[in-house]
């Protein structure tokens, strides 16, 4: 039987090892942790029977099981008074394409009605293919634009670090649909890499960072012709890699199908743009993304945009109309009551039980468990990096009782093995705290706010929290 002997650290705690030749530390003595301070903390912990009991539990059981309010979790009803969905959820698998899934899930509602098919999906792989290709071009243009800055410039470093992720925003999805249309999933099905993007993305990031280096060197030499040639070569490399991983996107679809009444339809050959126009009921130009930026220096009623946030060069920028979360909720509720699902973005992780598919702002009480102050308001969470948009989904139901909204039904894209066959339930208080954006028809917005859309946007830096990709 093996045994482990733990010997005390010979170097006194709080005294770092020093190499010869290093200057004497200038940190004030009172700023350092001391052995006496740590000994007092340890003694206090050991003397507290409640803390020892908590330790015994936490080292053996998930802390979530101890912090959760089980009564609250089990009492959350999944029913809603107004429900739109009667279809199955989709599954983005090991990818960050939630924003595209949510947007295509919104588009498929009308497509299913036109087709007379209960279960239908647009190809998420097709949309991602062109988003990746366009985003590579967008990144390279940003590298040319910032070539006069040093490599350690904050903006340059940010662009290099965040290049070609899977996430996106509503306007970015619209840019892809406008330019490339959409096709049924059968025309460009999922591949290993579309469902598990990690390795493909890593290769593309390496290629683009190397490309950024080449473009910047050519700029310093004043070789604009060389820059143009090099960029074309990199785009060709990106195209080749994407096609190897994701397949060849169709230029046309020979569409024929049998509807749910067993009637056969032969539509004929359609381009992706024609397919989307024919089988979509939504005019993408009619929609606006409302955001709740809680920071006081960004007034409500202001249009916001984020520097270098986008995917298609020359297309519409990402624009947010900043409104109170109460208004966003009201307009989302009105849309659902009128039978229209709502695309929304949120900070998905906090106060969530994934397997049960529930969110409630008071679901977990970590502060009491740890006896530590953890609470922050929405504005403070945004300011100090505690919260940002991380996921996009579709609101497909709302529970309204005596004029008051109580909870929401959410179509997620994490498969049907969690929640209510993949649908989640959101308490109304969670909407207030962790939802950041909703997309609604402009006709639902007041004339005053519609006029605000014509104003020049307030431009936020690339690293601003509002630039987070869902």
C-alpha positions in Angstrom: 0.0 0.0 0.0 1.4 3.4 -1.0 1.4 6.3 1.4 1.9 10.0 0.8 3.8 12.1 3.2 3.3 15.8 3.1 6.3 17.7 4.4 6.1 21.3 5.4 7.3 23.9 2.9 10.8 24.9 4.0 10.5 28.4 2.6 8.5 30.6 5.0 5.1 31.5 3.6 4.9 35.0 2.2 8.6 35.1 1.4 9.1 34.5 -2.4 12.3 32.8 -3.6 14.6 35.3 -5.3 17.2 34.9 -8.0 20.6 36.5 -7.8 20.8 39.8 -9.5 17.1 40.7 -9.1 16.4 44.1 -7.5 15.1 44.2 -3.9 11.3 44.1 -3.8 9.6 47.5 -3.3 6.2 46.2 -2.3 5.1 47.6 1.1 5.4 45.1 3.9 1.8 45.5 4.9 0.6 44.5 1.3 2.1 41.0 1.6 0.3 37.9 3.1 2.2 36.8 6.2 2.5 33.4 7.8 0.8 34.8 11.0 -2.2 36.1 8.9 -2.6 32.7 7.2 -2.2 30.8 10.5 -5.0 33.0 12.1 -7.3 32.3 9.1 -6.6 28.6 9.2 -7.2 28.5 13.0 -10.5 30.4 12.6 -11.7 27.9 10.0 -10.8 24.8 12.0 -12.5 26.2 15.1 -15.8 26.7 13.2 -17.9 23.5 13.3 -20.3 24.8 10.6 -17.5 25.5 8.2 -16.0 22.0 8.8 -19.4 20.5 8.0 -19.7 22.6 4.8 -16.2 21.5 3.8 -17.1 17.8 4.4 -20.1 18.2 2.0 -18.5 20.4 -0.7 -15.5 18.1 -1.2 -17.9 15.2 -1.9 -20.9 16.8 -3.6 -21.3 19.4 -6.3 -21.6 22.8 -4.7 -24.7 23.5 -6.8 -26.5 20.8 -5.0 -25.9 22.5 -1.7 -26.6 26.1 -2.9 -29.8 25.4 -4.8 -33.2 26.3 -3.5 -34.8 22.9 -4.1 -38.2 24.1 -3.2 -38.0 26.9 -5.7 -36.6 24.6 -8.4 -39.3 22.0 -8.0 -42.1 24.5 -7.7 -41.3 26.1 -11.1 -44.1 25.2 -13.5 -43.3 24.6 -17.1 -46.7 25.6 -18.3 -47.4 28.9 -20.0 -50.7 30.6 -20.9 -49.5 31.4 -24.4 -47.3 28.9 -26.3 -46.4 29.0 -30.0 -44.1 26.0 -30.5 -45.3 22.6 -31.6 -42.0 21.5 -33.1 -38.7 19.8 -32.0 -35.6 21.6 -30.9 -32.4 21.8 -32.9 -28.9 20.9 -31.7 -25.8 23.0 -32.2 -23.7 20.3 -30.5 -20.0 21.3 -29.9 -20.2 24.6 -31.6 -21.0 28.2 -30.7 -23.5 28.8 -33.5 -26.5 29.6 -31.2 -27.1 32.9 -32.8 -27.4 31.3 -36.2 -29.5 28.5 -34.9 -31.9 30.9 -33.1 -32.2 33.1 -36.2 -32.8 30.1 -38.5 -35.3 28.8 -36.0 -37.1 32.1 -36.2 -37.2 31.9 -40.0 -38.3 28.3 -40.1 -41.6 29.1 -38.3 -43.0 30.8 -41.4 -41.3 28.3 -43.7 -43.0 25.3 -42.0 -46.4 27.0 -42.5 -45.7 27.7 -46.2 -44.4 24.2 -46.8 -47.1 22.5 -44.7 -44.5 20.6 -42.8 -44.3 20.4 -39.0 -40.6 19.5 -38.8 -38.2 21.5 -41.0 -34.8 23.0 -40.6 -32.7 25.4 -42.6 -29.1 24.3 -43.0 -27.1 25.8 -40.2 -23.9 24.5 -41.8 -24.6 26.5 -45.0 -25.0 29.7 -43.0 -21.8 29.0 -40.9 -19.8 28.3 -44.1 -20.4 31.8 -45.5 -20.1 33.5 -42.1 -16.6 32.0 -41.6 -15.6 33.0 -45.1 -16.9 36.5 -44.8 -15.5 36.9 -41.3 -12.0 35.9 -42.5 -12.2 38.7 -45.0 -13.5 41.1 -42.4 -10.6 40.3 -40.1 -8.0 40.7 -42.9 -9.4 44.1 -43.8 -9.2 45.1 -40.1 -5.5 44.0 -40.1 -4.9 46.2 -43.2 -6.7 49.1 -41.5 -4.7 48.9 -38.3 -1.4 48.1 -39.9 0.0 51.4 -38.7 -0.4 50.4 -35.1 2.1 48.3 -33.2 1.4 44.6 -32.6 1.0 45.3 -28.8 -1.7 47.9 -29.5 -4.8 47.1 -27.4 -7.1 47.0 -30.5 -4.7 44.9 -32.6 -4.2 42.4 -29.7 -7.9 42.2 -29.2 -8.6 41.5 -32.8 -5.9 38.8 -32.9 -7.1 37.1 -29.8 -10.8 37.0 -30.8 -10.4 36.1 -34.5 -12.9 33.8 -36.0 -14.9 32.5 -33.1 -18.3 30.8 -33.6 -20.4 33.5 -31.9 -22.3 36.3 -33.5 -25.1 38.8 -33.3 -28.5 39.3 -35.0 -27.3 41.8 -37.6 -24.5 39.4 -38.5 -27.0 36.7 -39.2 -29.1 39.1 -41.3 -26.0 40.0 -43.4 -25.5 36.4 -44.3 -29.1 35.7 -45.1 -29.3 38.8 -47.3 -26.2 38.0 -49.3 -26.3 34.2 -49.5 -29.9 33.2 -48.7 -30.6 29.9 -47.1 -31.1 26.3 -48.0 -32.9 23.3 -46.4 -30.7 21.2 -44.1 -30.8 18.3 -46.5 -29.1 20.4 -49.2 -26.0 20.9 -46.9 -26.2 18.7 -43.8 -24.1 18.8 -40.8 -20.5 17.5 -40.9 -18.1 16.4 -38.1 -16.5 19.9 -38.1 -19.8 21.9 -38.3 -20.9 20.1 -35.1 -17.5 20.2 -33.5 -15.7 23.3 -34.7 -12.7 23.3 -32.4 -10.0 21.9 -34.6 -11.2 23.7 -37.8 -11.3 27.0 -36.0 -7.8 26.5 -34.5 -6.4 25.9 -38.0 -8.2 28.9 -39.5 -7.0 31.1 -36.6 -3.4 30.1 -37.2 -3.8 30.8 -40.9 -5.3 34.2 -40.3 -2.8 35.3 -37.7 0.0 34.3 -40.0 -1.8 36.2 -42.7 -2.0 39.3 -40.4 1.7 39.1 -39.9 2.3 39.0 -43.7 -0.1 41.9 -44.5 1.4 44.1 -41.8 5.0 43.5 -43.0 3.9 44.3 -46.6 2.3 47.5 -45.3 5.5 48.6 -43.6 7.2 48.1 -47.0 4.6 50.1 -48.8 3.7 47.1 -51.0 0.0 47.6 -51.6 0.0 45.3 -54.7 1.6 42.6 -52.6 -1.0 43.1 -49.9 -3.8 42.6 -52.3 -2.2 39.5 -53.7 -1.5 38.1 -50.3 -5.0 38.7 -49.1 -6.4 36.9 -52.1 -4.2 34.0 -51.4 -5.3 33.8 -47.7 -8.9 33.9 -48.7 -8.3 31.1 -51.2 -6.7 29.1 -48.3 -9.7 29.8 -46.0 -12.1 28.7 -48.8 -10.2 25.5 -49.3 -10.1 24.6 -45.6 -13.8 25.5 -45.1 -14.8 23.4 -48.1 -12.8 20.4 -46.9 -14.4 20.6 -43.4 -17.9 21.7 -44.2 -18.6 20.5 -47.7 -19.4 22.4 -50.9 -22.3 24.8 -50.5 -25.0 24.4 -53.2 -25.5 27.1 -55.7 -29.0 25.9 -56.3 -31.5 23.5 -54.8 -33.7 21.2 -56.8 -36.5 21.3 -54.3 -39.3 18.7 -54.0 -41.0 17.4 -50.9 -44.1 15.7 -49.5 -46.1 17.8 -47.0 -47.8 16.5 -43.8 -51.0 15.9 -45.7 -49.1 13.4 -48.0 -49.2 15.8 -51.0 -46.1 15.8 -53.2 -44.7 19.1 -54.4 -42.0 19.5 -57.1 -40.8 23.2 -56.9 -37.9 22.9 -59.2 -34.4 24.6 -59.1 -34.0 27.6 -56.8 -31.0 29.6 -55.8 -30.4 29.9 -52.0 -31.6 33.5 -52.2 -34.8 32.4 -54.1 -35.4 29.6 -51.6 -35.3 31.9 -48.7 -37.4 34.6 -50.4 -40.0 32.0 -51.4 -40.3 30.1 -48.1 -39.8 32.9 -45.5 -42.5 35.1 -44.1 -40.2 37.6 -42.4 -38.8 40.7 -44.0 -35.4 41.0 -42.3 -35.3 44.8 -42.9 -38.3 45.2 -40.6 -36.5 44.1 -37.4 -34.5 45.9 -34.8 -32.3 44.6 -32.0 -33.2 46.2 -28.7 -30.4 46.0 -26.0 -30.4 46.8 -22.3 -27.0 48.4 -21.7 -27.4 49.2 -18.0 -24.5 51.7 -17.8 -25.7 55.2 -17.0 -23.3 56.9 -19.5 -25.2 55.2 -22.3 -28.7 56.8 -22.3 -31.8 54.9 -23.1 -33.1 55.7 -26.6 -29.5 55.9 -28.0 -28.3 53.7 -30.8 -25.1 51.9 -30.0 -22.6 50.1 -32.2 -19.2 48.5 -31.5 -16.0 49.1 -33.4 -14.8 46.3 -35.6 -17.9 44.1 -34.8 -19.3 42.5 -37.9 -18.8 39.8 -40.5 -19.5 41.1 -44.0 -17.4 44.0 -45.3 -19.7 46.7 -46.6 -22.8 45.3 -45.0 -24.9 46.8 -42.2 -23.0 47.2 -38.9 -24.2 45.7 -35.7 -26.7 48.2 -34.3 -28.5 48.2 -30.9 -31.3 50.5 -29.8 -30.7 50.9 -26.0 -34.0 50.6 -24.0 -35.2 49.7 -20.6 -35.4 46.0 -20.0 -39.1 46.5 -19.0 -39.8 47.8 -22.5 -37.9 44.9 -24.1 -40.0 42.5 -22.1 -43.2 44.2 -23.0 -42.5 44.1 -26.7 -41.3 40.5 -26.5 -44.5 39.6 -24.7 -46.7 41.4 -27.3 -44.9 39.6 -30.1 -45.5 36.2 -28.6 -49.2 37.0 -27.9 -49.4 37.8 -31.6 -48.0 34.4 -32.4 -44.4 35.5 -33.3 -41.3 34.0 -31.6 -38.6 36.3 -30.5 -34.8 36.0 -30.9 -33.0 37.1 -27.8 -29.5 37.2 -26.3 -28.6 36.6 -22.6 -25.9 35.6 -20.1 -27.0 32.0 -20.1 -24.9 30.4 -17.3 -25.9 32.1 -14.0 -28.7 30.7 -11.9 -29.4 27.9 -14.3 -30.1 24.1 -13.8 -29.1 22.8 -17.2 -30.5 19.3 -17.0 -33.9 20.6 -15.8 -33.9 23.5 -18.2 -34.8 26.2 -15.7 -33.6 29.7 -14.8 -34.5 31.8 -11.8 -32.6 34.8 -10.5 -32.9 33.3 -6.9 -32.2 29.7 -7.7 -28.8 29.4 -6.1 -27.6 31.1 -2.8 -23.8 30.8 -2.9 -23.4 33.9 -0.7 -24.9 32.1 2.3 -23.1 28.9 1.7 -19.7 30.7 1.5 -20.6 33.4 4.0 -19.2 35.9 1.4 -20.8 38.9 -0.3 -21.3 38.0 -4.0 -24.2 40.1 -5.1 -23.9 42.8 -7.8 -26.5 44.7 -9.8 -26.8 44.3 -13.5 -24.9 47.5 -14.2 -22.0 46.5 -11.9 -21.8 43.0 -13.4 -21.4 44.5 -16.8 -18.8 47.1 -15.6 -16.7 44.6 -13.7 -16.7 41.7 -16.2 -19.1 39.5 -14.3 -21.8 39.4 -17.0 -22.2 39.7 -20.8 -24.1 38.2 -23.7 -23.1 34.6 -24.1 -26.0 32.8 -25.8 -28.9 33.4 -28.1 -32.2 31.5 -28.2 -35.8 31.9 -29.1 -38.7 32.9 -26.9 -41.7 30.7 -27.9 -44.1 31.2 -25.0 -45.1 33.4 -22.1 -47.2 32.9 -19.0 -49.4 35.9 -18.2 -51.7 35.9 -15.2 -53.9 38.9 -14.3 -51.9 41.1 -16.6 -48.5 40.1 -15.0 -45.8 38.2 -16.8 -44.6 35.3 -14.6 -42.4 33.1 -16.8 -41.2 32.4 -20.4 -40.8 29.4 -22.5 -37.5 29.2 -24.5 -36.5 27.2 -27.5 -32.8 26.3 -26.9 -30.5 24.6 -29.4 -28.8 22.1 -27.0 -30.7 19.0 -28.1 -33.8 17.4 -26.7 -32.3 15.4 -23.8 -32.5 18.3 -21.2 -35.3 20.5 -20.0 -38.8 19.8 -21.5 -37.5 18.0 -24.6 -35.0 20.8 -25.1 -37.3 23.7 -24.2 -36.4 25.7 -21.1 -38.4 27.7 -18.6 -37.3 31.2 -17.5 -38.7 33.0 -14.5 -39.5 36.6 -15.2 -37.0 37.8 -12.6 -34.2 36.1 -14.6 -35.2 38.0 -17.7 -34.6 41.3 -15.8 -31.2 40.3 -14.6 -29.6 38.3 -17.4 -31.3 39.1 -20.7 -29.5 41.8 -22.7 -31.2 41.9 -26.1 -34.4 41.1 -28.0 -35.2 41.4 -31.7 -38.7 42.7 -32.6 -40.4 44.2 -35.6 -39.8 47.9 -35.8 -43.6 48.5 -36.0 -43.8 47.5 -32.3 -41.4 50.3 -31.3 -42.7 53.8 -30.6 -42.4 56.5 -33.3 -39.9 58.3 -31.1 -37.6 55.3 -30.8 -38.0 54.6 -34.5 -36.8 58.1 -35.2 -33.8 57.5 -32.9 -32.7 54.7 -35.3 -31.8 57.4 -37.8 -29.3 59.1 -35.5 -25.6 58.5 -35.7 -24.7 55.6 -33.3 -22.6 55.9 -30.2 -19.5 53.9 -31.1 -18.1 51.7 -28.4 -14.6 50.2 -28.4 -14.1 46.7 -29.8 -13.5 45.2 -26.3 -16.7 46.8 -24.8 -19.0 44.2 -23.1 -21.8 45.1 -25.6 -19.5 43.6 -28.2 -19.7 40.1 -26.7 -20.8 37.5 -29.2 -23.7 35.2 -28.3 
